[in-house]
Amino acid sequence: MREFEYLRMNTLQEACSLLSEYKDEAKVLAGGQSLLTLLKLNMISPSYLIDIKFIPELNYMDFDEKEGLKMGALTTHRTVEKSPLLKEKFTVLPETELVVASVQTRNWGTIGGTLVHADPIGDIAPPLIVLDSRVKLISADGERTVPLAEFFVDFFMTVVEENELLCEIQIPALPAHTGVAYQKFSTIEAGIKIAGAAAMVSLDDGLCKDAKIALSAVAPVPMRALKAEEILKGKPLDDRLIEQAAQAAAAEADPVTDMHATDEYRRELVKVLVKRAAKMALERARAS
């Protein structure tokens, strides 16, 4: 591992100032489960490691019915998993966290760090995408918000600029009669994910007013299955229609063959997981 200078930040302003100064010479440490692995493998070699883990203004969770949910980037996976607020308002998020890595990782790993790492097999991105989440990015020059569906660019790449920090995740309140669910398949518990799918269904007078489907581990980035969504919108949902949407989602996916699974196997999993997630979301929408 190449030597670097470790810099522990106490304020957001201090972190933004140093990022503006060092830019491509620095990497941000928010939890470190993924970053430290890259350092050990010499896949990255920063001159400066800017630790933001202990900045209190990045660790919070607020909700109101008008503004929705706002989470600081340093909110841990374990906090999401155990939050009574999220269990009531956004049930899919604590449910998803139950299948994220191990308890040790969830205790320290952060939501913001996970999103910026941009691993295409990550679990938390698909449910956040179908929840219509946005992320707030901040720098010494100002701030901007980006829809999470537009946040990921390529394998381990995002729209975050060299001088920017992801500081907040924003999720609008769910409309009435809306259900959300997430399904994944891994070879072993807490092991490498082969495919994942999240679905959101919103009903109005028995018809599907809105639908969103997001996939992971089957493309270079977590992705929306837009054609599959259109199949569901404006119609009364049943097993036949959900089957059609699942077939369309599998066709939209862009999986690869690796040591864990073939591309054909991943496409078949997409069909199964989208059906499961969509049916569960539909049940929850009807019950809400």
Residue pairs with C-beta under 8 A, 6 or more apart in sequence:
1 39
1 40
1 42
2 42
2 45
4 45
4 46
4 47
4 48
4 49
5 47
5 48
5 49
6 49
6 51
7 18
7 48
7 49
7 50
7 51
8 51
8 54
9 15
9 18
9 50
9 51
9 52
9 54
9 55
10 54
10 55
11 55
11 57
12 52
12 55
12 57
12 58
12 138
12 165
12 167
15 28
15 50
15 52
15 55
15 165
16 138
16 139
16 140
16 163
16 165
17 140
18 26
18 48
18 50
19 26
19 28
19 50
19 139
19 140
19 162
19 163
19 164
19 165
20 139
20 140
20 141
20 163
22 47
22 48
22 50
23 162
23 163
24 162
25 46
25 47
25 48
26 46
26 47
26 48
26 49
26 50
27 35
27 44
27 46
27 48
27 49
27 50
28 50
28 52
28 116
28 165
29 35
29 49
29 50
29 51
29 52
29 53
30 52
30 53
30 73
30 74
30 110
30 112
30 113
30 116
31 53
31 76
31 108
31 109
31 110
31 113
31 114
32 53
32 108
32 113
33 101
33 105
33 108
33 109
33 113
34 109
34 113
34 114
34 117
34 119
35 44
35 113
35 117
38 44
52 58
52 74
52 165
53 74
53 110
55 74
57 72
58 72
58 73
58 74
58 112
58 167
59 72
59 74
59 75
60 70
60 71
60 72
60 75
61 69
61 70
61 71
61 72
61 75
61 79
61 83
61 85
61 86
62 69
62 70
63 69
63 70
63 85
63 89
63 173
65 173
66 173
67 173
68 170
68 171
68 172
68 173
69 86
69 89
69 90
69 169
69 170
69 171
69 173
70 168
70 169
70 170
70 171
71 80
71 111
71 168
71 169
71 170
71 171
72 112
72 167
72 168
73 110
73 111
73 112
73 113
73 165
73 166
73 167
73 168
73 169
74 110
74 112
75 110
75 111
75 112
75 169
76 106
76 107
76 108
76 109
76 110
76 111
77 97
77 100
77 101
77 105
77 106
77 107
77 109
77 110
77 111
77 114
77 124
78 97
78 103
78 106
78 107
80 86
80 93
80 94
80 97
80 111
80 124
81 94
81 97
81 98
81 100
81 106
82 94
83 93
83 94
86 93
86 94
87 94
89 173
89 174
90 131
90 171
90 174
90 180
91 180
91 284
92 127
92 131
92 180
92 181
92 182
92 198
93 124
93 127
93 128
93 131
95 181
95 182
96 123
96 124
96 127
96 182
96 198
97 106
97 123
97 124
99 123
99 184
99 186
99 189
99 190
100 106
100 109
100 123
100 124
101 109
101 190
102 190
111 124
111 169
112 166
112 167
112 169
114 122
114 124
114 125
115 122
115 124
115 125
115 128
115 135
115 148
115 151
115 158
115 166
115 169
116 158
116 160
116 166
117 156
118 152
118 153
118 155
118 156
118 157
118 158
118 221
119 156
120 152
120 155
120 216
120 217
120 219
120 220
120 221
120 222
121 192
121 193
121 196
121 216
121 217
122 216
122 222
123 182
123 184
123 193
123 196
123 216
125 148
125 152
125 214
125 216
125 222
126 182
126 196
126 197
126 198
126 214
126 215
126 216
126 222
127 180
127 182
127 198
127 214
128 148
128 169
128 171
129 148
129 149
129 198
129 212
129 214
129 222
129 224
130 180
130 198
130 199
130 200
130 212
130 213
130 214
131 171
131 172
131 174
131 180
131 200
132 147
132 171
132 172
132 212
133 147
133 148
133 169
133 170
133 171
134 145
134 146
134 147
134 148
134 169
134 170
135 145
135 146
135 148
135 151
135 166
135 168
135 169
135 170
136 143
136 144
136 145
136 166
136 167
136 168
136 169
136 170
137 143
137 144
137 145
137 146
137 159
137 160
137 161
137 164
137 165
137 166
137 167
138 164
138 165
138 167
139 161
139 163
139 164
139 165
140 163
141 163
143 167
145 170
146 159
148 169
149 214
149 224
150 159
151 158
151 159
152 158
152 221
152 222
153 159
153 221
154 220
154 221
155 220
155 221
160 166
174 180
175 202
175 209
175 210
176 288
177 202
177 203
177 204
177 285
177 286
177 288
178 200
178 201
178 202
178 203
178 210
178 284
178 285
178 288
179 200
179 201
179 280
179 281
179 282
179 283
179 284
179 285
179 286
179 287
179 288
180 198
180 199
180 200
180 201
180 281
180 284
181 198
181 199
181 276
181 277
181 278
181 280
181 281
181 284
182 196
182 197
182 198
182 199
182 277
183 196
183 197
183 198
183 273
183 276
183 277
183 280
184 193
184 195
184 196
184 197
184 216
184 273
185 193
185 194
185 195
185 196
185 269
185 272
185 273
186 192
186 193
186 194
187 194
187 260
192 260
193 216
193 217
194 217
194 260
194 261
194 265
194 266
194 269
195 215
195 216
195 217
195 218
195 255
195 261
195 266
195 269
195 270
195 273
196 215
196 216
196 217
196 273
197 213
197 214
197 215
197 216
197 249
197 270
197 273
197 274
197 276
197 277
198 212
198 213
198 214
198 277
199 211
199 212
199 213
199 214
199 274
199 277
199 278
199 280
199 281
200 210
200 211
200 212
200 213
200 281
201 208
201 210
201 211
201 232
201 237
201 278
201 281
201 282
201 284
201 285
202 208
202 209
202 210
202 211
202 285
203 209
203 282
203 285
203 286
206 236
207 234
207 235
207 236
208 232
208 233
208 234
208 235
208 236
208 237
209 233
209 234
210 233
211 229
211 232
211 233
211 245
211 278
212 224
212 229
213 224
213 225
213 228
213 229
213 245
213 249
213 274
213 277
213 278
214 222
214 223
214 224
214 225
215 222
215 223
215 224
215 225
215 249
215 252
215 253
215 270
215 274
216 222
216 223
217 255
217 266
218 253
218 254
218 255
218 266
218 267
218 269
218 270
219 253
219 254
219 255
220 254
223 252
223 253
223 254
225 245
225 248
225 249
225 252
225 253
225 274
226 252
227 248
227 249
227 251
227 252
228 245
228 246
228 248
228 249
228 252
228 274
229 245
231 241
231 244
231 245
231 248
232 241
232 242
232 245
232 278
235 241
237 278
237 282
239 279
242 274
242 275
242 278
242 279
242 282
243 275
245 274
245 278
246 270
246 271
246 272
246 274
246 275
246 278
247 271
249 270
249 271
249 274
250 267
250 268
250 270
250 271
250 274
251 267
253 266
253 267
253 270
255 261
255 263
255 266
255 267
255 270
256 263
257 263
261 269
